[in-house]
Amino acid sequence: MKLYEFAPTRSIRARWTLQELGVDFEAVTVNLFAGEHRLPEFLAINPAGKVPALVDGDLVLTESIAIAVYLADKYPEKTLLPAEPRGRAEAMRWLLFTTTELEQPLWRMAKHNFIYPEEKRLPADIPLARDEFIAMAEVLDRHMADRAFVVGDSVTVADFVLGYTLDWATMGSLLDGFPGLEAYRARLYARPRAPMRIKEAFASIQR
């Protein structure tokens, strides 16, 4: 398998899953700062020009959550997704919650802080997005009370996706009012096969 990645991005979710599974893979860095995601050879792999992308034989798979779910399904003996319908539905619920309710306001803040050209930024949207994140973090915080993992009694890919997203939130001090969520994030990143944190990943790349 080949994982096309760029260290600080949602590639971390795919790498985390691969590392937890303990399977061999080839890592191929796609340097976004150098524009390598727009080169024809990478666009042939992912026409959207985004990472991560996983190549497994004749399968080319994009989108970090799809990759994580695929890998969990490919190695069911590792139990990174519940096998029975109810548990699997709960895992999908929190995967989707993370993507739609937590990640989207984080993206909005990032875009209007530094990603968009300055003339396209809407500073007034930043506090709105922050409030939306906090409201949904409160929902998650209540769910995680007295829980070690987001679904069931063992770690799943839903934890890896959520852990990365919460780590992203720490960069804007958005977990300061949620010590339980911060402790959960810290436990996940203390796992022996956990990936680099986002700040470390940024420090590791060449601009």
C-alpha positions in Angstrom: 0.0 0.0 0.0 1.0 3.6 -0.6 -0.2 6.5 1.4 0.1 9.9 -0.2 0.3 12.4 2.6 1.4 15.8 3.9 2.3 15.6 7.5 0.0 18.2 9.3 -3.1 17.5 7.3 -5.9 15.0 7.7 -3.4 12.5 6.3 -2.7 12.0 10.0 -5.9 10.1 10.4 -4.9 7.6 7.7 -1.4 7.2 9.0 -2.7 6.7 12.5 -4.9 3.9 11.4 -2.1 2.2 9.4 0.3 2.5 12.4 -2.3 1.1 14.8 -2.9 -1.8 12.4 0.9 -2.4 12.2 0.8 -3.1 8.5 3.5 -2.2 6.0 3.0 0.8 3.8 5.0 3.2 1.7 4.7 6.8 2.6 4.8 9.3 -0.2 5.0 13.0 0.8 3.0 15.4 -1.4 4.4 18.8 -0.4 1.4 21.2 -0.5 3.7 24.2 0.1 5.6 23.3 -3.1 2.4 22.8 -5.1 3.0 19.1 -5.6 -0.7 18.4 -5.2 -1.4 20.2 -8.4 1.1 18.3 -10.5 -0.4 16.0 -13.2 1.0 12.9 -11.7 -0.8 13.5 -8.4 -4.0 14.7 -10.0 -4.1 11.4 -11.8 -4.4 9.8 -8.4 -6.8 12.4 -6.8 -8.3 14.8 -9.3 -9.4 17.0 -6.3 -5.7 17.6 -5.6 -6.0 16.8 -1.9 -4.3 14.4 0.5 -4.5 11.8 1.8 -4.8 9.2 -0.9 -4.4 5.5 -0.4 -3.4 3.1 -3.2 -3.9 -0.5 -2.4 -3.4 -2.6 -5.5 -5.9 -1.4 -8.1 -7.9 0.6 -5.5 -7.3 4.3 -5.3 -9.1 5.7 -2.3 -9.3 9.4 -1.1 -11.0 11.1 1.9 -9.4 10.4 5.2 -12.4 8.9 6.9 -13.1 6.6 3.9 -9.5 5.4 4.1 -9.7 4.7 7.9 -13.0 2.8 7.5 -11.6 0.8 4.6 -8.5 -0.2 6.5 -10.5 -1.2 9.6 -12.7 -3.4 7.4 -9.7 -4.9 5.6 -8.2 -6.1 8.9 -11.3 -7.0 11.0 -9.2 -9.1 13.4 -7.8 -5.8 14.7 -11.3 -4.7 15.8 -10.9 -1.0 14.9 -14.6 -0.9 14.0 -17.5 -2.7 15.7 -18.7 -5.7 13.7 -22.3 -5.7 14.8 -24.8 -3.2 13.3 -25.6 -1.1 16.3 -22.0 -0.5 17.3 -21.0 0.2 13.7 -23.8 2.7 13.4 -22.6 4.5 16.5 -19.1 4.6 15.1 -20.4 6.1 11.9 -22.5 8.6 13.9 -19.4 10.0 15.6 -17.3 9.9 12.5 -20.0 12.0 10.8 -20.4 14.2 13.8 -16.7 14.9 13.9 -16.7 15.8 10.2 -19.8 18.0 10.1 -20.1 19.5 13.6 -16.5 19.9 14.8 -14.3 20.0 11.8 -16.4 22.4 9.7 -16.2 25.3 12.2 -12.4 24.6 12.6 -12.0 24.9 8.8 -14.0 28.1 8.7 -11.7 29.7 11.3 -8.6 28.5 9.5 -9.8 29.8 6.2 -10.7 33.3 7.5 -7.6 33.5 9.6 -4.9 32.6 7.1 -5.9 30.3 4.2 -8.0 32.6 2.1 -6.4 35.6 0.4 -6.7 38.5 2.8 -9.3 40.3 0.6 -11.6 37.3 0.8 -11.4 36.8 4.6 -14.5 37.5 6.7 -13.2 38.2 10.2 -16.7 38.4 11.6 -17.2 34.7 10.7 -14.4 33.6 13.1 -16.3 34.1 16.4 -19.4 32.6 14.9 -17.5 29.5 13.9 -15.9 29.4 17.3 -19.3 29.5 19.1 -20.5 26.7 16.8 -17.5 24.5 17.7 -17.9 25.2 21.5 -21.6 24.3 21.3 -20.9 20.9 19.6 -17.9 20.3 21.9 -20.3 20.5 24.8 -22.4 17.8 23.2 -19.3 15.6 22.8 -18.1 16.4 26.3 -21.4 15.1 27.8 -21.1 12.0 25.7 -17.5 11.3 26.8 -18.3 11.6 30.5 -17.0 8.4 32.2 -16.1 7.0 28.8 -12.6 5.9 27.7 -13.5 5.7 24.0 -16.1 7.4 21.8 -17.8 4.0 20.9 -17.7 0.8 22.9 -15.0 -0.4 25.2 -12.0 -0.3 22.9 -10.3 2.0 20.5 -11.7 2.5 17.0 -11.0 4.6 14.0 -13.7 7.0 15.3 -11.2 7.8 18.1 -8.4 8.4 15.7 -10.5 10.8 13.6 -11.8 12.6 16.6 -8.4 12.7 18.4 -6.9 14.4 15.4 -9.8 16.9 15.2 -9.5 17.7 18.9 -5.7 18.2 18.5 -6.5 20.7 15.7 -8.8 22.5 18.2 -6.0 22.8 20.8 -4.2 25.0 18.3 -6.8 27.7 18.8 -7.2 27.0 22.6 -10.7 25.7 22.0 -10.4 22.9 24.5 -9.4 25.1 27.4 -12.9 24.8 28.9 -13.1 21.0 28.3 -10.5 19.3 30.6 -12.2 15.9 30.0 -11.8 16.2 26.2 -8.3 17.4 26.6 -7.5 14.4 28.8 -9.1 12.1 26.2 -7.0 13.6 23.4 -3.9 13.2 25.5 -4.6 9.6 26.2 -5.0 8.9 22.5 -1.7 10.6 21.6 0.0 8.7 24.4 -0.7 5.4 22.6 2.5 3.7 21.4 1.6 3.8 17.7 0.0 7.3 17.7 1.3 9.7 15.1 2.9 13.1 15.5 0.7 15.8 16.8 -0.2 18.6 14.3 2.3 21.1 15.8 5.1 18.5 15.5 4.1 17.7 12.0 4.2 21.3 11.0 7.7 21.5 12.5 8.8 18.5 10.5 8.1 19.7 7.0 10.2 21.7 4.6 8.7 24.8 3.2 
